[in-house]
């Protein structure tokens, strides 16, 4: 018997065609997905670091006072000019009365000053008239002196020839001396009248200046009154715009300080989205680019928006304690830049339901 061949031929391995097909399909799907994501990334940038924003007006008293009445409740809708809080106004009202009394007193002082000014001017005119009268009397006295001197000179020549009596000579001499003395008296009276006129004129000028001071005092009192009335109006705190008030923790009887924030009003004028994109995402982004906004509260709805503006600095620059890379150990951190995105107006009804602080996902589309 011939011995059997111990070497048997090994069976050929069969290729698993199903596995190959699945592998090829996975590669194609993955490649297609990767290419689509790459193409999408070339024309879009997105971030989930975004929130709804709105204008918020703080309600701040301008004066110190006690709360007399709170006329709004939590989350209440208010209109511009609506009364929110009333402060106790008795102290401010008394200051208005005091300012009015001070103004009336200043006006009375002005009236008295004007009357004194008129009297001083009249006295000055009278004094000047007296000076003029004294000048006229002096001129007349000079004439008398000249005539008496002429008579005396003639009588002096005649007495030498004994053409007149001694009595006539003595009378001429006495008349001459009387005329000269009268001229001296009138001259002294004129000098006194001039001095008095100068004094009265100076007093009149001083009185006129006092009227200017009185007018300035009136203006000051009017300003004090206007300021007191303004402070009185500040005891009624009103809404500066339409909106919805926040939570109110204010109670009647509570003391508030000037500049203290009592609560806030979320204004109805507009809302927008602040999206904090990484600095590396801003290369192709520009103002006017369209955006799609998804708000967590309305997950199934896509809002349309437009890039309106970019922050002039990164968010960290506006922090209370901005980072200083020159101190300590430097670790490079990708910074984020706030981008303002405004909504289109086609979703007005849903936009009214958005609240500041809501989280959003923003995707910006660019060419």
Order of alpha helices (4+ residues) and beta strands (2+ residues): alpha-beta-beta-beta-beta-alpha-alpha-beta-beta-beta-beta-beta-beta-beta-alpha-beta
